[in-house]
Structures are given as structure tokens and as C-alpha cells.
């Protein structure tokens, strides 16, 4: 091979190597640029995340401040509970809102006209508490002990009173209504309570205990009273149309002039009950115990 040809081949190889090297360097630079772009994007994303976190912290702080301003008495109530100074704390007109006090000891507390909207008082001890005209809308009072509590004029819209002990309570009827339609009082203990004229339309009182309660003139239309106890209760003139009283205990109950039209009294115990002038049109009395009961015509069953 001549020297000219050798030089040409070496030159071509050199040019090829330089070209390949240039391409490789170009690719590396492109890769570096892409990596830089990704790193910049990552850092921007991290910065945005940090800003979002800072904004959320600020929002929560502002919300907490607003909450504190909106419910200024929360700390006062919580401190009273923790220091067992309930009876000494003056919490009339207090604004505490959706406070979390499940199973708290609030016996004899004075919360007259207090705002407890959405409060969690599940299982709380509220015996002889003064809750007159208190706002208890959406409050959770399930299994709470409210025996002897004063709930005159209290606002209980959508409140959960399932299993609550309301024995011996006195309620004041405001505009013919205490409980909103559909109130859940299943299993509630309302023995000896004064619910005269109460609006319990469509209420759930399944298995509720209303022994000796005063329900004179009460509206219990369409109510679920399955298995409820009304023994010795005063139901004079009460409206029980289409109510479900299946298996209910109405022993010695006074149902004089009550409206039981279309009511389900299947298997109910009406022993000794007074049904004089009651409307039983369309009522289901299959399997009901009517021994010694006074019927609508005034005649007593043997």
C-alpha cells in the first residue's frame, strides 16, 4: 500500500473518530441538559410543595384563630372538665360548638342557652344538667345520661339521642314542637318524662322506655314504636295514626280519645289499657292482649 493511500485511510479513520466523538459529546451534553431540566423541574415542584405546605399551615392557623374567635368558651369548658370544677363554672350563653367531650362528667353543669352545635357528648354524664334553650343541633348524645336534665326549649334538630337516659325530664313545647321529624330516640329511656303535646311525628322510638310518661296530645303519627314500653303512660288524645306499635307494652296506658287509625298493634300488650273513644279504624290488633282493656265503646274486655 502506498503512503498516499495509507495517509488517506488514517485521515478517514481520524475524521470518523472525531465525528463519533463529537456525536458522543453532543449526546452527553444533551443528556446533561435534560438532567438539568429535570432537576430544575424537581426543585420547582419541591418549592411549590413547600409553598403549598406553608399555605396550608397558614390556612390552618387562620382557621384555628377564626375557630377560637367563633367558639371562645371551649377552653373554659375543657378546663372546667379537667379540673372538675363543673358546678362552679358559669357557662351560660357559652359558645363551644363541635367540642369533643365523649364520656365527660358534666353533671349539674349550667349550659343555659349555650351553643353546642355538633358537639360530641356520646356517653357523657349530664344528670341534672341545665340545658334549657341550649343549641344541640347535630349533637351526638348517644348513650348520654340526661336523667333529670332540664331541656326546656332546647334545640335538638338532627341530634342523636339513641340509647340516651332521659328519665324524669321535663320538656317545654315551643310552637307545638320539640323534636324535629324523624328524630332518633331508639332505646332512649324517657320514663316519667313530661312530653305533653310533643311533636314526635315519624320519630324512631323503637325499644324506647316511656313508662309513666306524659304524652297527652302528643303527635306520634307514623312513628316507629316497635317494642317500646308505654306502661302506665298518659296518651290521652295522642295522635298515633299509622304508628308502628308492634310488640309494644301499653299495659294500663290511658289512650282515651287517642287516634290509632291504621296503627299496627300486632302482638302489643294492651292489658288494662283505657281505649275509650279511641279511633281504632283499620288498626291491626292481631295477637294483641286486650285483657281487662276498656274498649272505645266504654265496655271492658274480660
Buried (B, 14 or more C-beta within 10 A) or exposed (E): EEEEEEEEEEEEEEEEEEEEEEEEEEEEEEEEEEEEEEEEEEEEEEEEEEEEEEEEEEEEEEEEEEBEEEBEBBEBBBEBBEEEEBEEBEBEEBBBBBBEBBEBBBBBBBBBBBBBBBBBBBBBBBBBBBBBBBBBBBBBBBBBBBBBBBBBBBBBBBBBBBBBBBBBBBBBBEEEBBBBBBBBBBBBBBBBBBBBBBBBBBBBBBBBBBBBBBBBBBBBBBBBBBBBBBBBBBBBBBBBBBBBBBBBBBBBBBBBBBBBBBBBBBBBBBBBBBBBBBBBEEBBBEEBBBBBBBBBEEEEBE
